[in-house]
Each structure stands twice: as structure tokens, then as C-alpha cells.
Amino acid sequence: MKFSFLVILLLLVAFVTGFSQEKKEFEIVCVAFYNVENLFDTIDQPDVQDEEYLPTSANQWNSEKYFRKIERISTTLVKIGNEKTGDAPAVIGLCEIENSIVLTDLVNSEAMKPFNYQIVHFDSWYLRGMDVALLYRPGYFEPENSVTHRIYFRNGVTFQSRDHLLVSGKLLGEPVHFVVMHWPSRRGGEKRSRQLRIESAELALQITDSIRKLDNDAKIILFGDLNDDPFNYSIIKTLKVSNQRDIVSETNLYNPMYELYKKGVGSLAYRDSWNLFDQFIVSSSLLNNESKSLIFYSAHIFNKPFLMQQDGRFKGYPWRTFVGNTYMDGFSDHFPTFIYLIKEKTK
């Protein structure tokens, strides 16, 4: 009898406790990145090697193709991550954009204009005229400071690369630092070009260190086209990034894209193999699951069928705008990537 009474009492306590606990509610936002593959206007820009993207070029790049590309990119961007948020991304990093003109046309497009995206952009010194940029929605993110970091390579290398863009502000009311990057390509071979990406990673580390000197618990998101995979030296050794959430490296940086790469998922394809160059790296301050502040939730690749080549040898690859000088009427040679961040709602 005593045993039966004890069991009933424990069940009653469990029921009352479970009933009294309020279900937590979270606000969720999406941060996206997209290498848009040569988003150039049709105007000849002085001191920029944009000859491929002029009406007189072999590509015959004209207004019709340009605005078709704007439509393709803009309609894609607003769809990223909305399966969970039901909304367009709060923040978007871009690379391979020529100038502020194409960014203005993008945010004023039919698809993006309703979301009131604002632009953070600096012209880099890269001769091919491809820059990085950040787009944001004021209702989610309030920028407080932005600066571009130029890289000067060692050992007499005169190669000019894209700048690193640092934008600091408040996302959902909390201080966050975004670093948008586009590291040097593998032109000439991975091994031959490796040192350029290692030095780019060194610059990224310098930026994060400078932020941490002011705030050791700063919430930092580094993202972009790194032209390296999650296991490469520039990321693992130079940037000192951990691929395991529960074992974060001495620099307190975590790469959530590694698990996707291990599963064979990539953001671009080359010679019948997949790479995951388009990555997000977050600081450990975004991993505190017990906190009621903004935290990292999950990482994804936006590889929807409409972004893929539908037939031929490259079926399933990203649907490009051009293959050589052949116009394909596609989107980009990369898939977008994105992360979700969540924050517990206050009562």
C-alpha cells in the first residue's frame, strides 16, 4: 500500500512539474552567403578588367542578360532559409559583385525591394573588379561600424586580392561582428596558390583577435568563399578552427560546415567531385546552449533543384550563367550557404 502511494505521489509531482513548465519560444533568423558568379553591369568601368562583361565582348553581355541575372539572384536570396523563418534572410554576405551599382539594382529588384535591404560595400583594389558586400534588413540588424581590411602578401607577391569586410552592429539587439571574405582562388593549382589562402586566413585571425581584445566574449561570424575545404591547412592550422562543437580550439572558433562536407555535400563541383568552399565559422560565444542570448543553431547548403543543371554531363551541378562563352541562363557556379541563429523570446 505504501509502495502504491509513493508511485502515485511521484507521478503526480511529475505531472504538476511538467504542466507548470512553460514551453520556450525562440526567435530565429537566417544569415546567408552567396557567391553570385561575376555579377557585372554592362558599363565599362575605368581601371577594372571588366571586358568580359560588356556588350562588345565574346559573352555579349547586354542589359537583357544582366537584368535576367539580377532576377535570378534576387529571387534566390529571398528564399534562403525561409522554410524555418518564413521570411527572407536578416543578413546576406555576397562575393563576386562588381560595384555598388549592381548591389543597388539587386536590392531594388522586384523580389528584394519589399524587404528594404540596405548595403555595406567598399570598392576593393582587385583588378578584376569583384568585391564582397553585406546586405542587411534594418528590422533585424543595426550596423554601428564597418571597415575594409586589405591584404598585402609577403615574399614580394604583388597579387591583389579581395578585401575582408568587417561589419559590427546589433543583431536582434545583441552585438555581433560579421566578417565577409573571398580568399584567393586555386588558379594555377591548389598547392601553388595555397600560401595566398594561408595569408588570407592570417588576416582573418588578426581581425578576430583585434575584436577579442575589446571583448573576449564577442560574437563573431566569419563567412565567405574561402576557396578551401573545411579540412584544409588554412582553416584548421592557420585559423585554428575546430570541426567539433564540443572541442573548440584555442581561438574559440567552430566550423559547422565540416559535418556537411563529411557527408559528401558541397557548394560547388569540379571534375566530378564536390567542394565546400562557401563556409561559416562562428565564435564559441555563439555555442552556449544554456544562454538566453543569441546562439548558433544549424548550418545548411541551399541546393534546391531549381538551382541545378537539369541534364547533360553536369546534371546536378550548380546552374551557371556561362560555361566558357556559352550563355546558360543560369544562376551561379556556387550554391548559397546559410546558418540559423536563435534567441529565446522574453515574456
TAKAPE-V456406 format. One line per field, one symbol per residue. ss: DSSP state (H for helix, E for strand, L for the rest). burial: # if it has 9 or more other C-alpha atoms within 8 Angstrom, else .. A space follows every 10 residues. Layout:
ss=???
burial=???
This chain:
ss=LHHHHHHHHH HHHHHHHHHH LLLLLEEEEE EEEEEEEEEL LLLLLLLLLL HHHLLLLLLL LLHHHHHHHH HHHHHHHLLL LHHHHLLLLL EEEEEEELLH HHHHHHHLLL LLHHHLEEEE ELLLLLLLLL EEEEEEELLL EEEEEEEEEL LLLLLLLLLL LLLEEEEEEE ELLEEEEEEE EELLLLLLLH HHHHHHHHHH HHHHHHHHHH HHHHLLLLLE EEEEELLLLL LLHHHHHHLL EELELLELLL LLEELLLHHH HHLLLLLEEE LLEEELLEEE EEEHHHLLLL LLLLEEEEEE EELLHHHELL LLLLLLLELL LEELLEELLL LLLLLEEEEE EEEELLL
burial=.......... .......... .......### #######.## ##......## .####.#.## ##..##.### #####.#### ##..#..### #########. .######.#. ###..##### ...####.## ########.# ###..#.#.. #.#......# ########## #..####### ####.#.... ..##.##### #####..#.. ##.....### ########## ...###.### #####..##. .#######.# #...#####. ...####### #######... ...###..## ###...###. ....###### ##.....### ########## ####...
